[in-house]
Structures are given as structure tokens and as C-alpha cells.
Amino acid sequence: MPNNPLNFITPIEGDVLHGLDGDLADGKLKITVRIAAPEDAEITVNGVPAARANGHFEAEVSLEGYENRLEAVDLRSGEKTAIRVFLLKNFAGHYRLSIDDNIWFLRDIQQNKDRYASLFENPYLGFLKEINADYGTKIHLNLFYQTDGFNLSEFTDQYKNEWKANADWLRLSFHALQEFPDMPYVNAGYDEVKRDCDLIMNEIRRFAGEEVMRSVTTIHWGEATADGSRAMRDAGYVGQVGYFNVDDDQYSASYYLTVPQRRHLKNRFVWRDTEQDITFVRASIVIDAKKLEAIRPHLDSHEKNGHKPPYLDLLVHEQYFYPFYFNYQPDFRDKIRTAVQWAKDHGYTPQFLSESISNA
């Protein structure tokens, strides 16, 4: 705990508050603020008197705009401390399907461009269109720049109008230059990440248009330096998605965040680094890492453990779709349908993450 005896317990600096954190009505969120302070302190939070409860002080405060300053004052000692927190009024209760490692479907379309009258004659994209048609699911594809025998500069722009026409449910973004080596950006500087990011974004812009591009991505393996994350932020990706695993044997996928920050994000599912101006969001499941029968229990377990995802990010990887892939999952389609059906059954509605974290 900081040397200052006056300290915010909850929320903390950078917390992103939403409808599950309090009472949201008329554009305002009423929350309970908890403050650590000496027993004989006389505490106010934004001028609201705080009462002693359970070994700390509590005050009910309303948040209204996107960015909110909370200031706690000890009227006896004159000590003050302040934090910034953020209100997302349209975050809780939504979901998307997010797919990493995409490149092979684009290679197939390029190879069949004289035969495919539509993008969706590609079996992979055709399946994703079925998911959208059946559930209204918003689907976000994170792209590699290149794979064996193909790179994005070779991809035709003949389907550009079709990409634009489907931008209401289908988005594209930067992921990495290529699949290997693993964790390509774990030690990468600003310039390397910016180069690869620009490479992919420029090609997306050329063949699909700005309409499919927004403010969120997931970097390959979810690992980056602070400089790397800044490069993505400066490219427009103010929302960055990972796993934020800690205290377990899972892949970290936590960008540059510290262990305490990862622990906090793992529980909260969303947090904003106010120093870097980046909002991090935790994926709720990696679908291909679960057996079909384990998908529903895994998603159920969040709420059972007291950490219901406010925004449900359903993540999967492209390669498991293909019979020629050494790790092919014949139930790939069933797994995705199961996860999306769970979202629907539990009241989550489709919305892109970029719109959900927007402060508009």
C-alpha cells in the first residue's frame, strides 16, 4: 500500500466502470467508492461524506461523462488523493466473435478469384456469414501479412464493394507479419510494430476500404512492449485484447502489464492504462483451446467465480477450420455455434468492441 494512508481500494486508477458496477440510469452510474484511511479520519469523495464500514470508508458517487476524476479528502489531516476512472455506458451486455491468425482464407480467395463471384464462396467466410445470419454476430478478423506463397499485397481488390457492404458485421485489423516465430513482438520496439501494423492496414485499406477498419486489435500472442503497444495506439488501435493470465500455467498474453495489473484485469475484464491511453480487454474464452463439451462450463465458470464478463469476447483461431492443418478440429463449426449460442442464451447482444469502448 502507498505511504499515503489515504488510498483508493475500489475503484483504482484506470478502472473502466460499466452497468455491472452500479446503478446505471439517465446516463449516470452510481457506484460505491471504498477508501482506506485512518480510523479517525473524516473522509469525503468529490465532496460526498464517506461513512466508516468494514474497516474502510464508503461513499456513493455518481459518474456521468467518459472520464471522471475522483478525489478523496481527509478533512482532519488535509490529506488528498485522486484517481481517474472511465465510464462506458454501452459496454456491459454485448459480445463479438474475434478470430486471430487469419490469412489462409484470403489466399484461397486470391487463388479462386476468377471462380468466386463472391467472397463468401470461400468456405470459411461462408461459414462466418452463416453465423452472422443466424445470430447477428459481429465478427472481427485479425490478419497476418503473409504465409507460405502469399502476402496481402497480392490480394485482389475486386471484392472491395462487397467488403464495404458487409462492414456492419465484418471487420479486419492488424495481427502480425506472419505466424512464426512465436511471440514476435515480445521484445519489439516501436518502429518494428509500427512497420508491420502499417503494412497490413495499408493493404486492408486498399482491398476492403476504411469501412472495415476500427479502433481495436489483438497482437499475435498478446505480447508487446510498452513501445509496441504505443505503436498500435498511434496507428489507431486504442483497444487491445489479450488473455491477461496470471497465477496459472496458461499463456500470459498480457502485453507489457505488470503482475498486479494483470491480476486486476483478469478479474475486471477491462482496464485503461492512463499513462499510455490504451484500453485493455480480456478475452472470455479461447474456443479452440476447449473441448466442445467444456465450452459452456467454462463460460458458466466466470460468473460462478464472481467475475461475470461485462463484455463477452469470444476468441478463436482460423487454422483449426482446415482439414489440411495438422491440428484440425472437425468440430470447429460446432464449437463456435456453441459459444455464440451461450452468449445469446445469457442475454448478450452483438456489438463490436470498438463501439463498446467508444466514449462517444
N, C-alpha and C positions, 0 to 999 in steps of 0.2 A: 504494500500500500504506500502511496506517496507520503512524503514527510508532512505535507499539509494535512492536518487532522480532518479537514473538511474535504469530502470526496464523494463523487457520484458513484453509487452502486449500480443503479439502473435508471435510465439508460446511460450509456457511456458515449464518449466522443465518437462520432461517425455512425452511430446507430441509425438504421433506417426503420422508421415506425410505420405501421400499416393497420388495417382493420382488425387484425387479431390481437393487437396490443392494447386495445382500449375500446372506448365507445366512439364510433365514427358517425357523426351526424352533422348535416348542413355544412359539410366541408371542413369540419373541425374534429380533431381527435383528442378526446380526454384521456389522459394517462396518469398513472401513479408514479411519481418520481421518488426514488429512495436515496437517502443521503446518509453517509457515515459522518458522524460528528461527536464531539464530547457530550456526555450526558447533560451537562448544564448549559449547553448551547441553546440559543434562540434562533431557529433557522427559518428563513423564507426562501422560496424558489420563485423567481420572477415576481416577487412581491407577495406571493401567497404564503401565509404562515404554514409551517410544517409541524406535524404532531409526532411525538415520540411513540414508536411502535416496534416491537420485536427487536430491540437493540439498535434501532436506527431511526431516522426521521422520514416521514412520508408527507407528500403534498400532492394534491390533484391539480394538474396543469393542463391547459388546452393548447394544442399545436394547430396552426392554421396554414401557413404558407409552406413552400417546399423546404426551405432552410429555416431552422429555428434555433435561437440562442437561449440556453437555459443557464441562469445564474443563481447559484446558491450563496446566501449571505448569512453569516453568523452575526446577529445584531449585538451580541455581547462583546465579542472579540474584534469585530470588524473584518474578520477573515472573509474572503470571497473566492469563489472558483466558478468557472463557466465552461460549458461544452457546446458543441454544435451537433444537432441531430436533424434528421430529414424526415419529411412526411410524404409518403406515396399513397395517395387516396385511391388509386386504381390498381393496386399491386396484388392484394390478397384475393384468392379465389380463382386465379387463372392458371393456365398451363400451356405448354407448347411441346412439340417433339423436336429435339435437337440432334442432328446427326453429324458425327465427326468423320474425318479421313476420306472425304468424297473426292473421287477423281475418275474411277473406273466407268461410271455411268456416262460421263462426258466423253471418254474415249470411245465407248460403244456408239454413242450418237454420231460422233465425228466419222467413225468407220462406216456408218449406215446413213449418212446424210442424204444420199441420193435415193434412199429407200424409205426413210421415215418422213412422212408428211407432217408429223407432229413430234415434239419432244417426248410425249407420253406414250409413244410406241416403244420406247425403251422400257423394258420390263420393270426395272427398279423405280423409275419415275412414274410409270403407270400404276404401280402398287401404291406409291405415296399419294397419287391423285385419288385413288380409291379411298384411302384413309381420310383424306380431306372431304370427299363426297359423303362418306358415311357418318363422320363425326364433326366436320367443320374444323378439324385440327389445323393449327398454324404450324408450318414445318420450316425449320431453319437448317441449311446445309453449310457446313464449314469445309472449305476446299483446300486440297493440295494444289500446288502449281504444276507438278509433274509426276509422272510414273513411267514405268518401262515403255519406251516407244511413243510417248505422247506428252505434250505440255499444253497449257491453256492458250498459248499464242497460236496454236494450230486449230483451235475450236472455231467452228463456223459461227457467223453472226446471222445466219439465215432464219433463225428462230427468235430473233430479238423481240419482235412484236408479241410472240407467244409468251416469252418470259414476262414481259410487261403486263400482259393480260392476266397473268396468274400471280402477280406480285402481292395480291391481297392475302395469299395464304402460303406463298413460297418465297423464301429469302436465301441469299448467298453471301458468304463472307470469307475472309482470310482464316486459314488454319495453320499452314506451314508450307515450306518449299516442297517437301516430299515426306514420305513415311519414315525413312531411315536417314541418319541414325536416330535412336530413341532419345527423347528429351533434348531436341536440337537447340533449344533456346535457354536451357537452364543456366548457362553462363554467358549468354549472348548480350552484347552491348546494344545501344540504341540504334546505331546505323545498320546493323545486320537485320534486326527485326523490322525496321522501317523499310529497308530494301525489299524484303520478301513480302511484306504487307502491301506495299505499293505495287509490286509486280502482279500480285493476284487481284487487287482491287481495280487496277487499270484494265485488266482483261475482263473482269466481270462487267465493268462499265461499258466496255466495247461490245461484248456479245449479248448482254442482257439488259443493260441500262441501269441508271441510278435508282429506278423504282424498286429493284430487288435488294438494295443496299440500305442498311440501317446501322444503329449505334452499338451493336452487341456482337461479340465473338467468343470463341474458345480457342486458345492457342494449343498446339499439339502437346500432349502430355500434361497440360495445365501448369507448366513450369516456365517462369520467366524471371529475369532480374527486374528490379525497380525501373532501370533504364529501358528494358524491353517492354514492360507494361506502359511506360510513358510513351514509347514509340507508337504503340497501338492506340493509346488515348489520343495522341496528336493526329493519328490517321482517322479519328472519329469514333473509335471503339471505347466509349466511356463505361460500358458494361462488359465485364469479363467474367466468364463462367469457369468453375473448376469443381473439384471434389472436396477440398479442404479437409482431408483425412488427417487425423492425429490420434495418438493413444491407441493405435491399432496397427495391423500389419498390411494395410492397404496402401496403394499408391497415394502419395501426398497430393499431387495436383493442386498446389496451393500458391502458385506464382512465387512471390518473394515474401509472403507474410510470415510473421513470427509465430512460434508455437502458441502463445496466448491469443493472438489474433485468430489463428486457425481454430482454436477451441471455441472461441466466441462465435465465429462464423458457422462452425459446424452445427451449433445449436440454433442460431438465429436464421440461417439460410441466406442472409443478406447483410451487408455492412459496407459502409463507404469509407475509404481511406481519404481523409480530408486533406492530407498533405499532398497526395497525388491526384486528387479529384477523379477517383475511379471507384465505381460501384461494383463490388464483387457479389456474385450469386452462386450458391451451391446447387449442383445437380442433385435431384432427389433419388435417382437410380441410374445405374449403368445397365441397361436392359440386357445386353449381350453377355454380361458377367453373371447373370442369374439363370438358373433353370426355369423353364416355363412355369412349373408349379410353385416356384418360390417368389414370383413377381408380386402377386397380391399380398402375401405375408410380409414381404419387405416393405411395401408401401404402407401397409397397415401399421408396421412397427414404429414408424416415426411418431404418430400420434400416441401410441401406447407408451412410448418413452417420454412423452411430454413435449415433443418438438414437432408439431404439425407443420409441414411446409406451407408457408403463406402463398408462395408461387411454386407450382409443381413443374420442375424442369425434367423432362423425360429424355435421357440421353442414350444413344446407341451409335454403332459404328457401321459404315457402309459395307465393308468387305465380307461380313458374315452372311450377306444376302446371296453370295455367288457359289454355286456348286463347285467351281474350279478352285476356290480358295481352300487351302489345306485345313482351315479351321471352320469350314462351312457349317452353318446352323440351319438344318432343314426346317426348323420351327421359327425362323426369323420373323415371318409374317405374323404367326400366331402370338409371338412374344409382344410385338408392337401393338397388335389389336388388344391384347390383354391389358397392357399398361394404359392405353388410351381409354379403354372401357372402364378401368378402375377410376381414372380421372373423372369421367362422366358420371359414374355411379356415386362419386363422393362430392359432386356439386361444383367441380372445377370447370370453368368455361374457357374456350380457346382465346388466347390473346398472345401476340408476340411479346417477348421480354422487353424489346426496345420500347414499345408503347407502355409497358407496365412500369418501367423505371423512369419514364419521362416525367419531368417536373412541370409540363405544360398543363 
